[in-house]
Every structure is written in structure tokens, then in C-alpha cells.
Amino acid sequence: MSLSRKRKKELRKLQTQATSLWETQQVLVGEAASVAREAGRQLGHLNREQVKPRVTAGYETYAAPYVEKGKRVVNGTIVPAAGAVVGSALSVWDAANNTRSRLAEGRGISLPGSWGKPAPAPVKKGMGAGGVIAIILGVAAALGVLYAAWQTLRADDELWVADDPLRAPDA
């Protein structure tokens, strides 16, 4: 396909205008980025100098007394009572499990001070729930790492980056 001299001249002129527009847009984008950086820096100063002291003062004035009172109640009353209840419940649970296992083995109930040989410790069979959960979490973590690596290393044609940001694309 051959173009006339007039068309070639018009196309060169158009490409020159496009290149000029491209360069001015790149300069404009650079200026916008520097304005955004400065705005972020000023916002950080404003946060550090104005917002954070006011929030801290408001917390100290209004919320801190109630938070401290709540901590004292929780640490002084609720935690010790809950610890005692949980400890007692676990002791009862342990004793019930021990008695149930003896009855299941046919050894009967052993009373304190009874004579006889102590029973051998039961042999644990298989993997418990903790082991299964650990394996599932390990497999999930490995799959997550593999997926992240695949996303990082796959080729995307849509992710095009210009070699020279100031050069206009060819028409």
C-alpha cells in the first residue's frame, strides 16, 4: 500500500502532534504524582499534630476511666472465678473419663487406698483431632503458597508496561 506524499506528510504531522500530547501528559502525570505525595505528607503532619492529640485527650477524658474500671473488675473478679469453675469442671471431667475407661476395660471402680497393682497406661491408637487439624492447615498453607507463586510467575498479556514512558506509542 503506497501513500501519497500529502498523506505521508499529514500522518507525520499527526504523529508529531500525538508525541507532543503524550509528552505533555507524562509531565502532567508526574506533577500530579508530586502533588499527591505532598498532600499525603501534609495529611500525615495534620494527623500527628492535630488529630492524634485530640483523640488521645478524648480517650483519656471519657473512655479511660471506664476501661480501667472494667479491667479491674475482669482481672479481680471474673478471671479468678472463671478459672476456679473451669479448673473444677476439668477435674470432674478427668475423673469421669478415668472411671469410664476403667469400667470399659472391665477393671471396675478403684477406690483410694484399695490394694492391688496399678493399671497399665492405655496405649494411644492413631492420630487425634489436633493432628488432623494440623495436617489440614499445613496443606492449606502449601496450596496458598503455590497459588501465590503461580499468580506471580504466570504471563499476562494485559499487563503491558511501556519501555519509554515519554515516547508515544507508534501509530
C-alpha positions as CSV (number, residue, x, y, z in Angstrom):
1,M,0.0,0.0,0.0
2,S,1.6,3.2,-1.1
3,L,0.5,6.6,0.3
4,S,0.7,9.9,-1.4
5,R,3.2,12.5,-0.3
6,K,0.4,14.6,1.1
7,R,-1.0,11.7,3.2
8,K,2.5,10.8,4.5
9,K,3.0,14.5,5.4
10,E,-0.3,14.6,7.2
11,L,0.4,11.3,9.1
12,R,3.9,12.6,10.2
13,K,2.2,15.9,11.4
14,L,-0.4,13.8,13.3
15,Q,2.3,11.6,14.8
16,T,4.3,14.7,15.9
17,Q,1.2,16.1,17.5
18,A,0.4,12.8,19.2
19,T,4.0,12.6,20.5
20,S,3.8,16.2,21.8
21,L,0.5,15.4,23.5
22,W,1.9,12.2,25.0
23,E,4.9,14.1,26.4
24,T,2.8,16.8,28.0
25,Q,0.5,14.2,29.5
26,Q,3.6,12.5,31.0
27,V,4.7,15.7,32.5
28,L,1.2,16.4,33.9
29,V,1.0,12.9,35.4
30,G,4.4,13.5,37.0
31,E,3.3,16.8,38.5
32,A,0.1,15.2,39.8
33,A,2.1,12.4,41.5
34,S,4.3,15.0,43.2
35,V,1.2,16.9,44.4
36,A,-0.3,13.7,45.7
37,R,2.9,12.9,47.6
38,E,3.0,16.3,49.2
39,A,-0.7,16.0,50.1
40,G,0.0,12.7,51.8
41,R,2.9,14.2,53.7
42,Q,0.8,17.1,54.8
43,L,-2.0,14.8,55.9
44,G,0.5,12.8,58.0
45,H,1.6,16.1,59.6
46,L,-2.0,17.1,60.3
47,N,-2.8,13.7,61.8
48,R,0.3,13.8,64.0
49,E,-0.2,17.4,65.1
50,Q,-4.0,17.8,65.3
51,V,-6.0,14.6,65.1
52,K,-3.9,12.2,67.3
53,P,-3.6,14.6,70.3
54,R,-7.4,15.3,70.2
55,V,-8.3,11.6,70.0
56,T,-5.8,10.8,72.8
57,A,-7.3,13.6,75.0
58,G,-10.8,12.4,74.3
59,Y,-9.9,8.9,75.2
60,E,-8.2,9.9,78.4
61,T,-11.1,12.1,79.4
62,Y,-14.1,9.9,78.6
63,A,-13.1,6.3,77.9
64,A,-10.0,5.6,80.0
65,P,-11.8,5.6,83.5
66,Y,-14.4,3.1,82.3
67,V,-11.8,0.9,80.6
68,E,-9.6,0.8,83.8
69,K,-12.7,0.0,85.9
70,G,-13.6,-2.8,83.5
71,K,-10.1,-4.2,83.7
72,R,-10.1,-4.2,87.5
73,V,-13.5,-6.0,87.5
74,V,-12.4,-8.5,84.9
75,N,-9.0,-9.2,86.5
76,G,-10.1,-9.0,90.1
77,T,-13.4,-10.9,90.0
78,I,-14.3,-12.6,86.7
79,V,-11.0,-14.2,85.8
80,P,-10.4,-15.9,89.3
81,A,-14.0,-17.1,89.4
82,A,-13.9,-18.4,85.9
83,G,-10.5,-20.1,86.5
84,A,-11.9,-21.9,89.5
85,V,-15.0,-23.0,87.7
86,V,-13.0,-24.2,84.7
87,G,-10.5,-26.0,86.9
88,S,-13.2,-27.8,88.8
89,A,-15.0,-28.7,85.7
90,L,-11.8,-30.1,84.1
91,S,-11.1,-32.1,87.3
92,V,-14.5,-33.6,87.3
93,W,-14.3,-34.4,83.5
94,D,-10.9,-36.0,84.0
95,A,-12.2,-38.2,86.9
96,A,-15.2,-39.2,84.9
97,N,-13.1,-40.1,81.9
98,N,-10.8,-42.1,84.1
99,T,-13.7,-44.0,85.7
100,R,-15.4,-44.6,82.3
101,S,-12.2,-46.0,80.9
102,R,-11.7,-48.4,83.9
103,L,-15.3,-49.6,83.5
104,A,-14.8,-50.1,79.8
105,E,-11.7,-52.2,80.4
106,G,-13.5,-54.3,83.0
107,R,-11.4,-53.3,85.9
108,G,-14.2,-51.7,87.9
109,I,-14.0,-48.7,90.1
110,S,-10.8,-48.4,92.2
111,L,-11.3,-46.7,95.5
112,P,-8.5,-44.7,97.1
113,G,-6.4,-47.0,99.4
114,S,-7.5,-50.1,97.6
115,W,-4.8,-52.7,97.3
116,G,-3.6,-54.2,94.0
117,K,-1.4,-53.4,91.2
118,P,-1.8,-50.1,89.3
119,A,-3.3,-50.5,85.9
120,P,-1.0,-50.0,82.9
121,A,-1.3,-46.8,81.0
122,P,-3.6,-47.2,77.9
123,V,-1.9,-47.3,74.6
124,K,-2.9,-44.4,72.3
125,K,-4.2,-45.5,68.9
126,G,-4.0,-43.4,65.8
127,M,-3.9,-39.7,65.3
128,G,-6.0,-37.3,67.3
129,A,-8.1,-34.3,66.2
130,G,-5.1,-32.0,66.7
131,G,-3.0,-33.9,64.2
132,V,-5.8,-33.9,61.6
133,I,-6.3,-30.1,62.0
134,A,-2.5,-29.5,61.8
135,I,-2.3,-31.5,58.5
136,I,-5.3,-29.7,57.0
137,L,-3.8,-26.3,57.9
138,G,-0.4,-27.3,56.5
139,V,-1.9,-28.4,53.2
140,A,-4.0,-25.2,53.0
141,A,-0.8,-23.1,53.7
142,A,1.1,-25.0,51.0
143,L,-1.7,-24.5,48.5
144,G,-1.8,-20.8,49.3
145,V,1.9,-20.5,48.7
146,L,1.7,-22.4,45.4
147,Y,-1.3,-20.2,44.2
148,A,0.6,-17.0,45.1
149,A,3.7,-18.3,43.2
150,W,1.6,-19.2,40.2
151,Q,-0.1,-15.8,40.2
152,T,3.3,-14.1,40.4
153,L,5.0,-16.2,37.7
154,R,2.2,-16.5,35.1
155,A,2.4,-14.5,31.9
156,D,-0.2,-11.8,31.5
157,D,-0.5,-10.1,28.2
158,E,-2.8,-7.4,29.7
159,L,0.0,-6.2,32.0
160,W,1.8,-4.1,29.4
161,V,4.3,-1.5,30.6
162,A,5.9,1.0,28.3
163,D,9.6,0.8,27.8
164,D,10.0,4.5,27.4
165,P,7.2,6.5,29.3
166,L,7.9,9.7,27.4
167,R,7.8,8.1,23.9
168,A,4.3,8.0,22.3
169,P,3.1,4.7,21.0
170,D,3.5,4.1,17.3
171,A,0.5,4.9,15.2
